[in-house]
Structures are given as structure tokens and as C-alpha cells.
Amino acid sequence: MRYSTFPDMKTTGIFIVLMSFLLSCSSPNKTTGTATTSPGKITKTDVFRGGTSFDNPVVIRVTTEKAGVAEEYKWLSNNYPGYTTIRKTQASKEKKRYDIIRIKTKGGEIKDIYFDTTSFFGNP
């Protein structure tokens, strides 16, 4: 009679299925930030999501164009240090006004950042 130290294929298959099941049932890592932050506070996660489209712009809440443009460039400097501006365009969609600023990040990536300028558009 021959003995082997390796389990047979059936035992190995059951073991793999059992381990896969146990690993899939483990609890996920705890995340922080979203549930405890106030609605008006911008988190680091929001920074990377915001400004990506007309549906998800960075909303600038000031009343004059001068202050609004300053806020746009302040936001860009804070979130993309070392960026360079390629171009700035204006657009309107569904009764809202937008500035779309195309930038080149310090790492060389080209991005369009969308700003909702409705609150200050046309106000000197």
C-alpha cells in the first residue's frame, strides 16, 4: 500500500472552497470621514471627485467675478500644486454657468476641472 503526504484532489477542492467562503465573509476595513463630516466640509475624497464633470463641479459660492476667479485658482493651487493652465472656457447647461479649466498636473496629466460659477457670473 502506498501512502502520500499530499491530500487527494477532492479534499483540496473542498479546502479551497471553504477558505474562499471564509475569506469572502470577513468584515471590511473600517472607513472614516463620510459619515461624520458636516455637509459643508470638503474632505480629501471630495477633492478628487469634485470638478470632474457638469454633474459634479466644484461649486464656487461668492458674489463677484473677481472673487470667483480667485477662488477657482486657489482651489486649483490647493488641489493640484505645481499645475499649469492650458486653457479656460465658459459653458452653460440647464440654466447654470460653468468655467472649465484645462490643466496639466505636475505629473504631466491633462485634466478638465469644472467649476459652477452661477453664483457670481456677470457680477462685477
Number of C-alpha atoms within 10 A of each C-alpha: 2 3 5 6 5 8 9 9 9 8 10 12 12 11 12 11 10 11 12 11 11 10 9 9 9 8 7 7 6 5 7 8 10 11 8 7 11 10 9 6 8 11 13 10 10 12 14 10 12 17 21 17 14 20 11 14 19 23 18 19 14 17 16 15 16 13 15 23 18 11 17 20 14 12 16 19 13 10 14 16 11 12 17 16 14 12 11 13 10 12 13 13 9 6 6 13 19 22 23 23 21 17 20 18 17 12 9 10 9 15 16 17 22 26 27 25 28 19 17 19 19 11 12 9
